[in-house]
């Protein structure tokens, strides 16, 4: 399946307290606005979080009471007339009307509280998928599938908590599940969620085998594997200013694109997050957030919300049109492209087992590798590791028997491993799981913080004196034959009420008996959780020591560049066209308000040198989409070129590469 490259997700959550819904809708104007903005797919509403339907329906009491036209039908017809796809949106997890009329369908916390907004709060109330509510969702879905020419269905808020409603308690007891055990409740909730997806997917497939189907939960991670066969593609909801942050998408896309389905990046036109009317993201931020998807081999989608009267905002679509024009002219270099990578970073979500969240370890690893121009995917234990030169195990990747076997086989096959912090410990954290590790385990360090002194092979770009390690590491004993790459130093004492020095911690007193970084064969191990430390504290030493350690295992990386760390470089190839493309993105998020980053200024770079290790010399090198030719050289297996200017973004194309 090939996804349309320039999509809109058009919210329409409209209260029954608002009149004249769709009163000013003009089908031709609607379609012309989208067409002029270079949009080729728009997701449109059948049923919203308020519980209202926006078209003629057999559920007459659910048709929005103030709807003045057959809105969805007219929208789809107008879009199809100008060649724009129109998937249909159906809410699942939140439906205010259903929650109000059927409180027994709501999700219950173990303490009896109802999930979602309270009775005197504005906001959404969460429904349980183990109730008859799902029967209604299926019936309403089937009506929409039979009523319209459906390009796809987007099912929203597909989240199921560990519910203790009457239906869940009944079914857990019937299955012999102890509802007082949190882990058992969570496992049952996951089964309920998967069962709901399969039922809804089956209902959609009864009426169309071509329509796209996606279940949205705001994040894509390893939890999705058990129901992956109910998805036709993946939509990576990631509004940087809306709570996801600017590191969420780089993490998620590198994992999602390895799951074997087409991927779509989803941001929003809003300055903050979903549902803000007359709120506009700065053009520079919108440009980056639109381009970063295709630069990572994903299609692009921008979220908007239609005014209740049905008229799209001219300012919004002028801004969207500008960035989608950039994507449209670059599509010949985006289509059918695949990422070129050589490093695999293990997804910590696959071993933490505590719900949907991104751990600081994977965030820090992603940031550190991005800043070093490394080309990497994020993987789990079910993916093939053999294509990668190095696997990185960031900070918290303990090894159960299955994962330990996979790591051992990967090393036996010639691969290399960089591990940090607790990574490599057995699942019970009593020892390191593999004999290939350069150290044996003693326990967590007895003081925190301690200090790291890098030695010869790790010295590049590092201080000549020890630096503080803010996050607690592990005490270990060196194995025979292992090489010490960094030493540990101890403070005079651990800070307590009885003895403390200065504002935070005591200075260095002496060198510790345990090392900080070691190497044995093709395993490099750092005792501190440097990736999480980088995510939490931002000390460049934590990122640099990890990158230096990676360089020991990967001395000839795919990409070398003198670009600053703020310039992110991704590499893709179009195999059928014998073409490699280096995507350079230079947009700098800044914290200009409390708790929110944004991009406002595009700061150009000049004469950026980039070297790409290609399997053969290219036949030509040029910038896309201008096709401006660049002078280049091919030496020692690297295609070397200088990019005259990177004004936010640049695409360097190497033609004729095998």
C-alpha positions, 0 to 999 in steps of 0.5 A: 500500500502506498500512502498519499504523501500530503494528508490532513487529519481534520478534527470536528469535535462539535458540542451540541451547544453550538448551532448552525453546524455546517451552515456555511459549508460549501462543497466546492470551496472546501475541495478547492481549498484543500486542492490549492493547499496541495492536499491529497488525502483528508480524514473526515468525521463520521462520529466525534468525541461528543458522540454526534454523527455528521451525516444522515444515519439510521441512528437518528438520535445521534445525528448532531442536533444542529447539523444543517447539511449531510456534511460527511457525504458532501465532503467525501463527494467533493473530495473525490471529485478533485482526486483527494482521498477521504478516510473516515474518522470514528471515535471509540474510546471517548464518546460523551453521549454514550458515557452519559446515557450508559454509565455502566459502559464507562471504565472503572479504576480499581478504587471505584473512580470512573476513568476520564473527566469528573462530573464537574470537569470539562473533558472526555470520559473513558469507555470500556471495550469489554461492554456492549458499547463495542457492539454499537461501535461496530454497528455504526462502523458498518453503516458508514462502510455501506453508506460511503465510498470508503478510502479508509477508517481511522478509529480513535482513542484505542486505549483500554485501561485495567478496568474493574467495571461489572463486565470486566470483573465478571469476565476475569472471575469467569476466566480464573483471573485474580482481579486484585493483581495489577499485572493480571488486570493489565494483561486482561485489559490488553486482551480486551483491547486486542479483541475489540480491534479484531472485531472492529477490523472484521466489521470493516473488512466485511465491506471493503478489502481495500480501505485503509484501517488504523487504530490510534492510541497516540503512540506506536510501540512494541505493545502493538505487535499482538494486533499488528495484523489488524492495521493496514498502515501506521499513523505516528501521532506526534505533535511536538508542542502538544506534549509529545516533544521534538524527540518523540517522532525521531524515536517512534519512526525508527521503530515503526518503520521496521514493523513492515507497514507504511508509515505516516507522520502526524503533527498539527497546525496548532501552536499547542495541541489538538482542538485549538481554534485560531491557533497557528504553528510558526511556519518554520516549525510547520516546515520542519514537522512536515519534512521530517516525516518524508526524510525518514521514509514516512508520508506526512499529515497535518492536523487541523480542526474545522470550524463548526459552520464548516468553513476552512481557515484560509490562513491555515491552508495558506501555511499548509499549502506552502509546506506541502508544495515543498513536499510535492516537488520533492516527491520524486526523491521520496517515493518508494525510498527506504532508510539506509542504516547500520546501527540498531538501538534496542527499544526499551519499551520492549523490556520495561513492560509498564505501558506505553511510554518512552523511557529517557534511555531511548530518548537520550540514545536517539538524541546522541546518535542523531547529533553524531549523524549515525544512521540507525533503526530502533528494534525489538527482540522479534526483528532481524539484527543481522543486517546491523553492524552494531546493536546498542542496548541503552541503560535498562535492557535486561536480558531474559533467556530469549533475549540473551540467546539473541544477543549471543547469536548476534555476537557469534555472527560477527556483530558488535554490542554497545551496552550501558548501565543495567543493560546486559544484566539477567532478568533478575538483575543478579548477574550479567546474562552472558559470558561475553560481557567484559565484567562481572556484576557486583551491585549498584554503586554505593555513592552517587554521583561518582566521576568518569575519567576517559582513557586513550580510545575514548578521549576525542572531544572529552575533558582531560579531567574526570567529569561527574556522572549524575546517574547511578551506575554499577560496580563491576569486576574486570574479566580477564582480557578486558581493556579499561577504557575509562576509570571511575573516581569517588567523592569523599563521601555520599551526601547525607545530613551528617556529612555534606560538602557544598551545594550538591555533592562532594569533590573527588577523593580517589580512584575507585576499584571498579572501571567506568568503561571496558571492552572485550572483543566486540562488546563495549560496556559503560557502567553508567546510564549515559543515555538517560543522563543525557536526556535528563541533564543534557551534559555533552560528556554523556553523549560524547562518551557513548559516541566515542564508544560506538566509534570503536565498534564502527570506525567507518560510519555511513555518514561523516559530516562537519555539520553542527549537532543541530543538523540532523542527517538521514540517509535513504535510497531508491533501489530501483533508481540506483539513487541514494539521498542524504536529507539534511534538516537544520531546525533548532527547537527552543524553549520560549515558554514554560514546558514547551519547545518551538521552532521560530528561526531558520538559521542557514548553514554554509559549506557543509561537508558530508561524506557518505559511504556508498557501495560504489562511486556515484555517477552524479551528485546534485541537490534536489529538487533544483537538480543543481549539480555539485562537485564531488569526489569518491575516495576510500569508499566515501562519496564526498561533497560540500553543500553550499547552503542548508537553509532549513533543509537540503537534499543531496542526491547520489545517482547511479549508486549500486 
